[in-house]
Amino acid sequence: MRIALLITWIMVAHVSLSQENVPYVFYSGDTITVRSAQDSITYFKSKNPKITLPVKFADHPDWNFTVDLKSKLENEPCEFGNPKTILALSDIEGEFDAFRNLLIGNKVIDGNYNWIFGKNHVVICGDLFDRGARVTEYVWLLYKLEQEASAAGGYVHVVLGNHDIMNMGGDFRYVNPKYLADAKKLNKEYKDLFAQNTEIGRWLKTKNIMEKVGRNLFMHGGVSPQVNKIQWPLDAINNYVRPWYAVDIEKIPDSVYLFFSDYSPFWYRGYFTAPLATQAQVDSTLSLYDVKKIVVGHTIIEHVDGYFNNKVYGIDVNQHDGHHEALLIQDGKYFRVDEQGNKTPL
């Protein structure tokens, strides 16, 4: 009977999980196992099924969506052309409703999560993980929208922040207790939910810590004088750091540690806190990467706004406190936008 059920699952290739459901995908040899706190279903890789994952919300069934598992994952490029419009957000950290509302309000998606942003781009400047209660749902929505954006000629960029690197490397100081409970229900440690034998863990490993889109440089924290000094191109930095994402910070070698220290592009706060960066430092970064603007999150500010003669834009506005804004770059002009799509020129 169990064999017959397994064959049926492989033929249908659709995971059917009950009520509130956040799936986790695990790999082992030739099998793919999709698990939630309620169910577990196993597929054979050799059958190459198209697996569709449902993401369900017990308290908001109208928020439910499905996402197709990608057939392969590849490292992201780190330099892109200049789209007409870019919407940039950061530090969502599992505040799913804020993210959903910002995308709907700014006509990136419709109410059914369909991509309606055409050939335009969305950039996430880090911190998918930790404080919010719907981290995994948020991650799966990004994963889904990547595919839809690409099919339409657009793009979703997910640039990693310090909390993402912390989770991958085993630092769980700020993890929402909900996820510790989820792991326990699955008879796993929390670290196992995003390990390198999982789809989300592998997906995160493909992401960069710095990206250039048009004449804008995006990252989570900023470019410190120490990183400026080494004069490395973006691809060199991303490729150098990527193998160390999921390594315990105590095991990071000295030769790499700069990129995991307070001076790394995903930890640096010098654009906003002492010792403050200088205008010359900012201009040096702009020149090095041939960009006009730097866009960062990481340090909470009151509003999305420009600094250093509007050459640096901060976009972390404390999504947990009900303050929801994003940066809209449209035809070379910069705007603060809210959940209703209201635009304030910057």
LUMVO-598153 format. One record per residue (C-alpha): residue number from 1; x, y, z. Coordinates in Angstrom, 1 decimal. Each point is the difference from the previous one (the first is absolute). Layout:
N
+-----+--------+--------+--------+
| num |     px |     py |     pz |
+-----+--------+--------+--------+
| NUM |      X |      Y |      Z |
...
+-----+--------+--------+--------+
This chain:
346
+-----+--------+--------+--------+
| num |     px |     py |     pz |
+-----+--------+--------+--------+
|   1 |    0.0 |    0.0 |    0.0 |
|   2 |    2.8 |    2.4 |    0.9 |
|   3 |    1.8 |   -0.7 |   -3.3 |
|   4 |   -3.3 |    0.7 |   -1.9 |
|   5 |   -0.4 |    3.3 |    1.8 |
|   6 |    3.6 |    1.0 |   -0.8 |
|   7 |   -0.5 |   -0.7 |   -3.7 |
|   8 |   -3.2 |    2.1 |    0.1 |
|   9 |    1.9 |    2.9 |    1.6 |
|  10 |    2.8 |   -0.2 |   -2.6 |
|  11 |   -2.5 |    0.0 |   -2.9 |
|  12 |   -2.0 |    2.9 |    1.3 |
|  13 |    3.1 |    1.8 |    1.2 |
|  14 |   -2.0 |    2.3 |    2.3 |
|  15 |    0.5 |    0.2 |    3.7 |
|  16 |   -3.3 |    0.0 |    1.9 |
|  17 |    0.5 |    1.2 |    3.5 |
|  18 |   -2.7 |    1.0 |    2.5 |
|  19 |   -1.1 |    3.3 |    1.5 |
|  20 |    2.8 |    2.4 |    0.8 |
|  21 |    2.9 |   -1.4 |   -1.9 |
|  22 |    3.6 |    1.3 |   -0.5 |
|  23 |    2.0 |   -2.6 |   -2.0 |
|  24 |    3.6 |   -0.9 |    0.4 |
|  25 |    1.8 |   -1.9 |   -2.8 |
|  26 |    2.8 |   -2.4 |    0.9 |
|  27 |    2.4 |   -2.0 |   -2.3 |
|  28 |    1.5 |   -3.3 |    0.6 |
|  29 |    1.6 |   -2.0 |   -2.7 |
|  30 |   -2.7 |   -0.6 |   -2.7 |
|  31 |   -2.9 |    1.2 |    2.1 |
|  32 |   -1.7 |    3.3 |    0.6 |
|  33 |   -2.0 |    0.2 |    3.2 |
|  34 |   -2.5 |    2.8 |    0.6 |
|  35 |   -0.9 |    0.4 |    3.6 |
|  36 |   -2.2 |    2.2 |    2.1 |
|  37 |   -1.0 |   -0.2 |    3.7 |
|  38 |   -3.0 |   -2.1 |   -1.2 |
|  39 |    1.2 |   -2.2 |   -2.8 |
|  40 |    3.0 |   -1.5 |   -1.9 |
|  41 |    0.1 |   -1.1 |   -3.6 |
|  42 |    2.9 |   -1.5 |   -1.9 |
|  43 |    0.8 |    0.2 |   -3.7 |
|  44 |    2.6 |   -1.8 |   -2.1 |
|  45 |    2.4 |    2.3 |   -1.8 |
|  46 |    0.3 |   -2.4 |   -2.9 |
|  47 |   -3.7 |    0.5 |   -0.9 |
|  48 |    0.7 |    3.8 |   -0.3 |
|  49 |   -3.5 |    1.0 |    1.2 |
|  50 |   -1.2 |    3.6 |   -0.1 |
|  51 |   -0.6 |    0.6 |    3.6 |
|  52 |   -2.4 |    2.7 |    1.0 |
|  53 |    0.1 |    1.2 |    3.6 |
|  54 |   -3.0 |    1.5 |    1.7 |
|  55 |    0.6 |    2.7 |    2.5 |
|  56 |   -3.1 |    0.4 |    2.2 |
|  57 |   -1.0 |    2.5 |    2.7 |
|  58 |   -2.5 |   -1.2 |    2.6 |
|  59 |   -1.1 |    3.6 |    0.9 |
|  60 |    0.2 |    1.4 |   -3.5 |
|  61 |   -1.1 |   -2.7 |   -2.5 |
|  62 |   -0.3 |    2.8 |   -2.7 |
|  63 |    3.8 |    0.3 |    0.3 |
|  64 |    0.6 |   -3.6 |   -1.0 |
|  65 |    2.3 |   -0.6 |   -3.0 |
|  66 |    1.9 |   -2.8 |   -1.8 |
|  67 |    3.6 |    0.0 |   -1.2 |
|  68 |    1.7 |   -2.4 |   -2.4 |
|  69 |    3.2 |   -1.5 |    1.0 |
|  70 |    2.8 |    1.1 |   -2.3 |
|  71 |    1.7 |   -2.7 |   -2.1 |
|  72 |    3.4 |    1.5 |    0.7 |
|  73 |    1.7 |    2.8 |    2.0 |
|  74 |    2.8 |    2.1 |   -1.3 |
|  75 |    2.1 |    2.8 |    1.6 |
|  76 |   -1.4 |    3.4 |   -0.7 |
|  77 |    1.8 |    2.5 |   -2.2 |
|  78 |    0.9 |    3.2 |    1.8 |
|  79 |   -0.1 |    2.6 |   -2.7 |
|  80 |   -3.1 |    0.9 |   -2.0 |
|  81 |   -1.2 |    2.5 |   -2.6 |
|  82 |   -2.2 |    3.0 |    0.8 |
|  83 |   -3.7 |   -0.8 |    0.3 |
|  84 |   -2.6 |    2.8 |   -0.3 |
|  85 |   -1.2 |   -0.6 |    3.5 |
|  86 |    1.4 |   -1.5 |    3.2 |
|  87 |   -1.8 |   -0.6 |    3.3 |
|  88 |    2.5 |   -0.5 |    2.9 |
|  89 |   -0.9 |   -1.3 |    3.5 |
|  90 |    2.0 |   -1.4 |    2.9 |
|  91 |   -0.2 |   -1.5 |    3.4 |
|  92 |   -3.4 |   -1.6 |   -0.4 |
|  93 |    1.0 |   -2.9 |    2.3 |
|  94 |   -3.1 |   -2.0 |   -0.3 |
|  95 |   -2.5 |    2.9 |    0.1 |
|  96 |   -2.0 |   -1.6 |   -2.9 |
|  97 |   -3.0 |    2.3 |    0.1 |
|  98 |    2.2 |    3.1 |   -0.3 |
|  99 |    1.8 |   -1.5 |   -3.0 |
| 100 |   -3.2 |   -1.1 |   -1.7 |
| 101 |   -1.7 |    3.3 |    0.5 |
| 102 |    3.0 |    2.0 |   -1.3 |
| 103 |    0.2 |   -2.1 |   -3.1 |
| 104 |   -3.8 |    0.2 |   -0.7 |
| 105 |   -0.1 |    3.7 |    0.8 |
| 106 |    2.8 |    0.7 |   -2.4 |
| 107 |   -1.4 |   -2.2 |   -2.8 |
| 108 |    2.7 |   -2.6 |    0.1 |
| 109 |   -2.4 |   -2.8 |    0.6 |
| 110 |   -3.8 |   -0.3 |    0.0 |
| 111 |   -2.0 |   -1.5 |    2.9 |
| 112 |    0.6 |   -3.5 |   -1.2 |
| 113 |    3.8 |    0.5 |    0.0 |
| 114 |    0.2 |    0.2 |   -3.8 |
| 115 |    3.0 |    2.1 |   -1.2 |
| 116 |   -1.3 |    3.1 |   -1.8 |
| 117 |    3.2 |    2.0 |    0.1 |
| 118 |    1.1 |   -0.9 |   -3.5 |
| 119 |    3.7 |    0.4 |   -0.8 |
| 120 |    0.6 |    2.0 |    3.2 |
| 121 |    2.1 |   -1.2 |    3.0 |
| 122 |   -0.6 |   -0.5 |    3.7 |
| 123 |    3.1 |    0.0 |    2.3 |
| 124 |    0.1 |   -1.3 |    3.5 |
| 125 |    2.9 |    1.5 |    2.0 |
| 126 |    0.3 |   -2.8 |    2.5 |
| 127 |   -1.4 |   -1.4 |    3.2 |
| 128 |   -2.6 |   -2.5 |   -1.0 |
| 129 |    0.4 |   -1.8 |    3.4 |
| 130 |   -0.6 |    0.1 |    3.7 |
| 131 |   -2.5 |    2.3 |    1.8 |
| 132 |   -3.2 |   -0.3 |   -2.0 |
| 133 |   -2.4 |   -2.9 |    0.3 |
| 134 |   -0.3 |   -0.9 |   -3.7 |
| 135 |    3.6 |   -0.3 |   -1.2 |
| 136 |   -0.4 |   -3.2 |   -2.0 |
| 137 |   -3.2 |    1.3 |   -1.7 |
| 138 |    1.9 |    3.1 |   -1.0 |
| 139 |    2.9 |   -2.0 |   -1.3 |
| 140 |   -2.2 |   -2.2 |   -2.1 |
| 141 |   -1.8 |    3.0 |   -1.4 |
| 142 |    3.3 |    1.5 |   -1.1 |
| 143 |    0.9 |   -3.4 |   -1.5 |
| 144 |   -3.3 |    0.0 |   -1.9 |
| 145 |    0.3 |    3.6 |   -1.3 |
| 146 |    3.5 |   -0.6 |   -1.2 |
| 147 |   -1.4 |   -2.4 |   -2.6 |
| 148 |   -3.0 |    2.1 |   -1.0 |
| 149 |    2.2 |    3.2 |   -0.3 |
| 150 |    2.5 |   -1.8 |   -2.2 |
| 151 |   -2.7 |   -1.4 |   -2.3 |
| 152 |   -1.3 |    3.6 |   -0.5 |
| 153 |    3.5 |    1.4 |   -0.7 |
| 154 |    0.3 |    1.5 |    3.5 |
| 155 |    2.1 |   -1.0 |    3.0 |
| 156 |   -0.2 |   -0.6 |    3.8 |
| 157 |    3.4 |    0.6 |    1.7 |
| 158 |    0.5 |   -1.5 |    3.4 |
| 159 |    3.2 |    1.5 |    1.6 |
| 160 |    0.9 |   -1.6 |    3.3 |
| 161 |    0.2 |    1.9 |    3.3 |
| 162 |    1.6 |   -0.8 |    3.3 |
| 163 |   -3.0 |   -1.9 |    1.4 |
| 164 |    0.0 |   -2.3 |   -3.0 |
| 165 |    3.7 |   -0.7 |    0.4 |
| 166 |   -0.5 |   -0.5 |    3.7 |
| 167 |   -2.7 |   -2.6 |   -0.5 |
| 168 |    2.0 |   -1.8 |   -2.6 |
| 169 |    3.1 |    0.0 |    2.2 |
| 170 |   -1.8 |   -1.2 |    3.2 |
| 171 |   -0.6 |    3.2 |    1.9 |
| 172 |   -3.6 |   -0.1 |    1.1 |
| 173 |   -0.1 |    2.8 |    2.6 |
| 174 |   -2.9 |    1.8 |   -1.7 |
| 175 |   -2.0 |   -2.9 |   -1.3 |
| 176 |   -3.8 |    0.2 |    0.5 |
| 177 |   -0.9 |   -2.8 |    2.5 |
| 178 |   -2.6 |   -1.2 |   -2.4 |
| 179 |    2.7 |   -1.5 |   -2.2 |
| 180 |    1.7 |   -1.8 |    2.9 |
| 181 |   -3.5 |   -1.6 |    0.7 |
| 182 |   -0.4 |   -0.9 |   -3.7 |
| 183 |    3.4 |   -1.7 |    0.0 |
| 184 |   -1.0 |   -2.0 |    3.1 |
| 185 |   -3.2 |   -1.1 |   -1.7 |
| 186 |    2.1 |   -1.3 |   -2.9 |
| 187 |    2.4 |   -1.8 |    2.4 |
| 188 |    2.8 |    2.2 |   -1.2 |
| 189 |    2.3 |    2.7 |    1.3 |
| 190 |   -0.8 |    3.5 |   -1.3 |
| 191 |    3.3 |    0.1 |   -1.9 |
| 192 |   -1.2 |   -3.0 |   -2.0 |
| 193 |   -2.9 |    2.0 |   -1.6 |
| 194 |    2.4 |    2.1 |   -2.1 |
| 195 |    3.0 |   -2.3 |   -0.3 |
| 196 |    1.7 |   -0.8 |   -3.2 |
| 197 |   -2.1 |   -3.1 |   -0.6 |
| 198 |   -3.1 |    2.2 |   -0.2 |
| 199 |   -1.4 |    2.0 |   -2.9 |
| 200 |   -0.1 |    3.3 |    2.0 |
| 201 |    3.6 |   -0.6 |    1.2 |
| 202 |    1.2 |   -0.7 |   -3.5 |
| 203 |   -2.0 |    3.0 |   -1.4 |
| 204 |    1.6 |    2.4 |    2.6 |
| 205 |    3.4 |   -1.2 |   -1.0 |
| 206 |   -0.5 |    1.3 |   -3.6 |
| 207 |   -0.6 |    3.5 |    1.2 |
| 208 |    2.5 |    3.0 |    0.1 |
| 209 |    0.9 |    2.5 |    2.7 |
| 210 |    0.4 |    2.9 |   -2.5 |
| 211 |   -1.7 |    0.6 |   -3.4 |
| 212 |    0.0 |    2.8 |   -2.5 |
| 213 |   -3.2 |    0.8 |   -1.9 |
| 214 |    0.4 |    2.7 |   -2.5 |
| 215 |    1.9 |    2.8 |    1.7 |
| 216 |   -1.1 |   -1.1 |    3.5 |
| 217 |    2.0 |   -2.1 |    2.4 |
| 218 |   -2.1 |   -2.1 |    2.4 |
| 219 |    1.1 |   -1.8 |    3.2 |
| 220 |   -1.2 |   -0.4 |    3.6 |
| 221 |    2.4 |    2.1 |    2.0 |
| 222 |    2.5 |    2.1 |   -2.0 |
| 223 |    3.5 |    0.2 |   -1.3 |
| 224 |    2.5 |    0.6 |    2.8 |
| 225 |    3.4 |    1.7 |   -0.5 |
| 226 |    1.6 |   -3.4 |    0.5 |
| 227 |   -2.0 |   -1.6 |   -2.9 |
| 228 |    0.6 |    3.1 |   -2.1 |
| 229 |    3.7 |   -0.3 |    0.5 |
| 230 |    0.3 |   -3.5 |   -1.6 |
| 231 |   -1.5 |    1.3 |   -3.3 |
| 232 |   -1.6 |   -3.4 |   -0.9 |
| 233 |   -2.7 |   -0.2 |   -2.7 |
| 234 |   -3.5 |   -1.2 |    1.0 |
| 235 |    0.4 |   -3.5 |   -1.5 |
| 236 |    3.2 |   -0.5 |    1.9 |
| 237 |   -1.5 |    1.0 |    3.3 |
| 238 |   -3.2 |   -2.2 |   -0.4 |
| 239 |    2.0 |   -3.0 |   -1.2 |
| 240 |    2.5 |    0.3 |    2.8 |
| 241 |   -2.6 |    0.2 |    2.7 |
| 242 |   -2.6 |   -2.5 |   -1.3 |
| 243 |    1.7 |   -3.2 |    1.2 |
| 244 |    0.0 |    1.3 |    3.6 |
| 245 |   -3.6 |    0.9 |    0.4 |
| 246 |   -1.0 |   -3.1 |    1.9 |
| 247 |    3.2 |   -0.2 |    2.1 |
| 248 |    0.0 |    0.7 |    3.8 |
| 249 |    1.5 |    3.5 |    0.5 |
| 250 |    2.6 |   -1.5 |    2.3 |
| 251 |    1.3 |   -2.1 |   -2.8 |
| 252 |    0.3 |    2.8 |   -2.6 |
| 253 |    3.7 |    0.3 |   -0.9 |
| 254 |    1.8 |    3.3 |    0.5 |
| 255 |    0.5 |    0.4 |   -3.7 |
| 256 |   -3.8 |    0.2 |   -0.4 |
| 257 |   -1.0 |    1.6 |    3.3 |
| 258 |   -0.2 |    3.6 |   -1.3 |
| 259 |   -3.1 |   -1.0 |   -1.9 |
| 260 |   -1.7 |   -1.4 |    3.2 |
| 261 |    1.1 |    2.7 |    2.3 |
| 262 |   -1.6 |    3.4 |    0.9 |
| 263 |    1.6 |    1.3 |   -3.2 |
| 264 |   -1.6 |   -2.4 |   -2.3 |
| 265 |   -2.6 |    1.1 |   -2.6 |
| 266 |   -2.8 |   -1.6 |    2.0 |
| 267 |    1.1 |    1.3 |    3.5 |
| 268 |    1.4 |    3.5 |   -0.6 |
| 269 |   -2.0 |    2.9 |    1.5 |
| 270 |    2.3 |    2.9 |   -0.7 |
| 271 |   -2.5 |    1.8 |   -2.2 |
| 272 |   -2.2 |    0.6 |    3.0 |
| 273 |    1.9 |   -0.5 |    3.2 |
| 274 |    3.4 |    1.1 |    1.4 |
| 275 |    2.7 |   -0.2 |   -1.1 |
| 276 |   -1.8 |    1.5 |   -3.0 |
| 277 |    1.2 |   -0.5 |   -3.6 |
| 278 |    1.2 |    3.1 |   -1.8 |
| 279 |   -1.3 |    1.4 |   -3.3 |
| 280 |    3.4 |   -0.9 |   -1.5 |
| 281 |   -0.4 |   -3.6 |    1.1 |
| 282 |   -3.5 |   -0.2 |   -1.6 |
| 283 |    1.3 |    1.7 |   -3.2 |
| 284 |    2.9 |   -2.5 |   -0.1 |
| 285 |   -2.5 |   -2.9 |    0.0 |
| 286 |   -2.1 |    1.6 |   -2.7 |
| 287 |    3.1 |    0.4 |   -2.2 |
| 288 |    1.3 |   -3.5 |    0.7 |
| 289 |   -3.3 |   -1.7 |   -1.1 |
| 290 |   -1.0 |    2.6 |   -2.6 |
| 291 |   -3.3 |    0.8 |    1.6 |
| 292 |   -1.9 |    3.1 |    1.0 |
| 293 |   -1.8 |   -1.2 |    3.1 |
| 294 |    0.4 |   -2.5 |    2.9 |
| 295 |   -3.1 |   -1.6 |    1.5 |
| 296 |    0.2 |   -1.8 |    3.4 |
| 297 |   -2.2 |   -1.3 |    2.8 |
| 298 |    1.3 |   -1.3 |    3.4 |
| 299 |   -0.2 |    3.2 |    2.1 |
| 300 |   -3.5 |    1.1 |    0.9 |
| 301 |   -0.9 |    3.5 |   -1.0 |
| 302 |   -3.3 |    1.9 |    0.3 |
| 303 |   -0.7 |    0.2 |   -3.7 |
| 304 |    1.5 |   -1.2 |   -3.3 |
| 305 |    2.3 |    2.9 |   -0.8 |
| 306 |    3.2 |    1.2 |   -1.6 |
| 307 |    3.3 |    0.7 |    1.7 |
| 308 |    3.4 |    1.3 |   -1.0 |
| 309 |   -1.4 |    2.4 |   -2.6 |
| 310 |   -2.6 |   -2.6 |   -1.0 |
| 311 |    2.7 |   -2.4 |   -1.1 |
| 312 |   -0.9 |   -2.5 |    2.7 |
| 313 |   -3.6 |   -1.1 |    0.6 |
| 314 |   -1.1 |   -1.7 |    3.2 |
| 315 |   -3.0 |   -2.3 |   -0.2 |
| 316 |   -0.3 |   -1.8 |    3.4 |
| 317 |   -3.1 |    1.5 |    1.6 |
| 318 |   -0.8 |   -2.6 |    2.7 |
| 319 |   -2.6 |   -2.1 |   -1.6 |
| 320 |   -0.7 |   -1.7 |    3.4 |
| 321 |   -1.3 |    3.3 |    1.4 |
| 322 |   -2.7 |    0.4 |   -2.7 |
| 323 |    2.1 |    2.5 |   -2.0 |
| 324 |   -0.1 |   -1.3 |   -3.6 |
| 325 |    1.8 |    1.9 |   -2.8 |
| 326 |    2.2 |   -0.8 |   -3.0 |
| 327 |    2.2 |    1.8 |   -2.5 |
| 328 |   -1.3 |    0.5 |   -3.5 |
| 329 |    2.5 |    0.8 |   -2.7 |
| 330 |   -1.8 |    1.0 |   -3.2 |
| 331 |    1.6 |    1.6 |   -3.1 |
| 332 |    3.0 |    1.0 |    2.1 |
| 333 |   -2.1 |    1.7 |    2.7 |
| 334 |   -0.3 |   -1.1 |    3.6 |
| 335 |   -3.1 |   -0.3 |    2.1 |
| 336 |   -1.2 |   -1.1 |    3.4 |
| 337 |   -3.1 |   -2.2 |   -0.4 |
| 338 |   -2.4 |   -1.5 |    2.4 |
| 339 |   -2.6 |   -2.9 |    0.1 |
| 340 |   -2.5 |    2.1 |   -2.0 |
| 341 |    2.5 |    0.8 |   -2.7 |
| 342 |    0.3 |    3.6 |    1.0 |
| 343 |    3.2 |    1.6 |   -1.3 |
| 344 |    2.1 |    2.6 |    1.7 |
| 345 |    2.9 |    1.4 |   -2.1 |
| 346 |    3.4 |   -0.2 |    1.7 |
+-----+--------+--------+--------+
